[in-house]
Amino acid sequence: MTDLTTFIAGLPKAELHVHHVGSASPRIVAELAARHPDSKVPTDPEALADYFVFRDFAHFIDIYLSVVDLIRDAEDVRLLTYEIARDMARQNIRYAELTVTPYSSTRRGIPDTAFVEAIEDARKAAEAELGTVLRWCFDIPGEAGPEAAEETARIACELRPEGLVSFGLGGPEIGVPRPQFKPYFDRAIAAGLHSVPHAGETTGPQTIWDALTELRAERIGHGTSSVQDPKLLAHLAEHRIPLEVCPTSNIATRAVATLDEHPLKQMVEAGVLVTINSDDPPMFGTDLTAEYGVAARLLGLDAAGVAALAKNAVEASFLDAEGKARLAAEIDAYTAVAGR
């Protein structure tokens, strides 16, 4: 049998919780920093490893926003997006729903139409040239409040790029209650978009309940604290509401103290539909392949178990039925050969 690490590397995958700017590789970040020398971001890829060590979640947000500030024109946006797809293709990621924050770019002066055209151009090129299918989740940076929510909803509903499938909410949770964003999610849902807010990453289960009841969440980003509330776990399991779990991210941002304490196993044992994701992979020194390795260790999985976890992501995705069936069949075919 193929060893598990090799099996995971070759496994066809889908990823549902991964951020656009947070996926910028050290090479791309350094290249952008060199183009914008007024930034405090290091231009040496090796120095970025130290730069991406976070004291806590608030420090992570500060560092993340310093990288956001490197994306200053449509060409920066297009370059970043295509290079992310290239990194995904190397990992055999066939489909990804990339969380994009238009407000971070439009408030820095990139016209909304130019931003949308840049990501769409990169998406189409990536699918044609690399075989990786990208879709978008436009998310509100919660810390920026109603102004950002209004701008994000406007761009999502009025410009509505072809690749857009969902509407999200990211950023800090502490001091940023979910219910205030209900009107914007209502607009997005009325426009046909799916609701996928972050919740319960650094706050308790009530944030997740708020995301479900106020924002009509169809999936929950992180959901780490769900294990603190048995009723919530039962609700998620009964209604097949998936969790987008990002183990290494949770350790890097100090949302969870150690990997051995990560609640992934409790989620699975409760019958919750769990998907594995990388969140902001280069910033956390990981990628989706590595995260599947972490999950395999935490859950005690063999190749068949890892393949089943990969199929969870397909099921939880917003791919159409034909696309889901095709990717699930590809996972099965690969496992039948490589998983022996």
N, C-alpha and C positions, 0 to 999 in steps of 0.2 A: 504493500500500500504506500502511496505517496505520504511523506510526513506532513503533519498538520499545517506547519508554516507554509510549505510549498503549496499545499491544497488551497489554503486561504488566499494566497497570492494570485492563483489562477482562477479563483472562483468568480463567475460573473456576479456583479453586485449592483444594488441600488442604494442611494444615499438621500435621506430626507431632511437632515438637519445639518447644514453646512453653510457658513456665511461667506459672502462674496469677498469682501476685503479681508476677512479673517483667513481666507484660503491663499493669500498671496505668499508664494514661496520666498525664502530668503534671497534667492537670486533676483526675483522680480521686485521685492521690497528695496533691495540695495540699488537696483537699476533706477527705480522711481526716486529714491532718496538722492541719488547722484544728479537726477534731472532737476531736483528741487532742493538746492543746497542750504536753503534757509531753515530746513526741517531739522529737528533734533534726532531724527532716526539715523542710526549708523549706516554708512554706505558700504561697510565691510560685512559680507554674509556671515562670517564667523562671529563678529561682534554682536550680531543679532541674537545669537543664542543666549547671551547674557542679558540683553535688552528684554527678551521675552521670558524673564523670570518674574513672577508676580507675587507681591506680598499678600494680596487679598483681592477680592472681586473689584473693589473700587480702583485699585492700582491697575488691574487688567483693563478696565474701561478706559483709563487715562492713556495707556499704551496703545490700545486698540484705536482710539480716536486720533492719536498721532500718526498712525498708519493711514487712517481714513484721509487725513489731511494731505497725503501724497497723491491722491486721486483728484487732479485739478482740471483736466480737460477730457473731451470725449475720446481722444486717442489713448490716454491713460486707462480709461474705462474699458475700451475695446481690447487693449493689450492684456490687462489683468484678466478679463473674462476668458479670453481664448487660452491663455496660459494655464488657468485653473482647469479648463477642460483637458488640456494636454496632460497635466498631472493626474487627473482622474482616469484618463484612458490607459495610462501606464499601470494603474491598479485594477484594470478590468472593470471599472465602474461604467455600466452601460447606460444608467439613467440617474440623474440627480436633480433634486429640487433645491435650487440655490437660493438662499435667503439674501435678498438685495435690499439696500436701504437708500432709495432714491433721494430722500431728503438730505442725506449727508453730502451728496454731490450738488444738488440744486442750490442749497444754501451757500455753497462755495462758488457759485456762479456758472456752473454747467447748465445750459438750457435743458429743460425737461425732455424736449423732443430729441435733442442731441444725445442725451443719456440713454433714452429708450432705444434709439437707432443703433447706438454703439453696442449695447448688450445683445440686441437682436441680430446684428451683423455677426458678432462673435458666436452666438448660438448656432446660427445657420451654417457658418463655416466649420464649427466644431463637429456638428453632426455629419456634414458631408465629408470632411477630411479625416476625422478621428473616430467616428462611429459612436461618440458619446452624446446622448440626448440630454439637453438641459431644459429645465422648466424653472419659472421664477416664483418665489414668494416675496412680495413687496412688504417689508415690515416697517412699523413705526418704531423709531428710537424713543422708548418710553420716557427717558429722562428729559426729552425736549418738549414734552407736553402736547397740548391741543394744537398748537401751530404746526408741529410736525405731523400730527395725526391728520389734520385737514389737508396738508400738502400731499401726504402719501395716499390718502383716499382719492383725492382729486386726480392725481397722476394715474393711479390704478384704474379708476372708473372711466376717466375721459380719454386717456391715451391707450389704455388696454392693449399692451403688446401681445402678439400672438402666443408667446411662450408663457404668459402669466396664468398661473392656476390658483394661487392662494394669497391670503392676506394675513400678516403676522404682527407680533409685538415683541420687541426685544429690549435689551438694555437692562439697567438695574431694576430689581423688583422692590427693594426696600424703599418706602416712601413714594412708590409709583403704583397706586392701586389700579387694578384691572378695570373696575366698573366705569371709570371716567372715559374709557375708550369705546363704550358700547355704541354710540351713534355712528362712529366711523366703521366699526365692524358691521353694523346693520346695513350701511350703504354698500360695503364691499360684497356682503352676502347677497343682497338684492341684485347686484350686478353679476352674480353667478360665480363668485370666488369662494374658495373654501377657507375656513377659519382655523388658523394654526398658531395661536399665541404661545410664547414662553410662559411657564408658570411653575412655581414650586421648585425653582432652582436654588435660590438662597432664602426663600421664605417658606412658611408652613403650608399645610394642606388647604387652608382657606383660600389662598391665591388660586389654587387649581379649581376649587369649587366655583370661584368667581369667574374664571375663564370659561368654565362649562356653562354656567347659568346666565352670565351677562354677555359673554362674547360668543356663545354657541360654538365652542371649540370642537372640532372634529378630530384633531390630534393635539397632544400636549407636548410642547417643547420642554424637554428635561423631565419634569414631574418627579424630581428626586424625593421630595418630601411626602409623596403620596403614601409611602409605607407607614407613615405615622398615623394614618387614619384607615382602619379596616373597612369602614363603610365606603370610603372613597375608592379603595382598591377593588372592592366588590362591584361598585358602580362601573368603574373602568373596564373590568373584566366582562361584566354582563352585557355592556353596550358596545363591546369591541372598540373602545376608544384607545388608539395606540399611544404609547409613550415613545418619544424620540430621545433615547438614552445616549449620553456622551460621557463614558466613564473617565477617560483621562482628563477631559475638560473639567469635570467636577473636582478632581484632585488639584489641578493647576490653579483653579480659582478659589480653592479652599472651601468649596461648597460641601465637600466630603473630605474627611481627614486623610484616609488612606484607601487604596484600592480594596484591601481586604474588608474594609467596612462599607464598601459600596452596596447599596440596596438592590442591585440588579437581580440577585437570586430571589429575594423576597417578592419582587414584582412578578417574576416568572412563575414562582410557586403559587402566587395568588391567581394565576390564570390570565394575567394582563398581556395584551399583544404588545410585545416589546420589539423595537427596532434599534439597531446599533449605528451610531453616527460619530463623526469626528469634530463637529462644531467649528473650531478655528484651527485646523490641523497644524500648519507650520508654527503658529504661535505656541502650541502646546507640545511641540516635538513629536507629533504623531501623524497618522493618516488612517484611512478607513481600514486598510489591511491590518495595521497594528491593533486597531480597536477590536476587530474580530478575534484577534489573538488574545487580547485581554478578556473579552467576553467568554471565549472558549475555556480559559483557565478558571474564571469565576464561576462558571456554570458546569464545569466538568464535561465539556462537549467533545464528541468525536467528529469526524468529517460529516457524517449524516446530520448530526445536531447543528453544526455550523451552517450547513446548507439549508436546514429548516429555518434558522435565524435569518438567513439571507432572503428566504421566501417571505418572511414576515414583512420585510421592507417593501417587497413587491406588492403584497396584499394591501399594505397601509398607504401605498403611493396613490397619486392622482392620475396615474396612467389610465388610459382607456382599457376596456376588457381585453381587447385583442393584444394590446401591448403587454398587459400583465401576463396573459397566457403564454405569449412568446418568450418573455424573460424567465418565467417560472420553468418553462420547458427547457430553456438553455441551461438553467441551474441543474435541473434533473439530469440532463444528458451529460454535463460535465461531471457530476457526482458519480454517475454510473461507471464512468471510466476512471477518473482520478481518485475517487473515494473508496476504491476496492481495497 
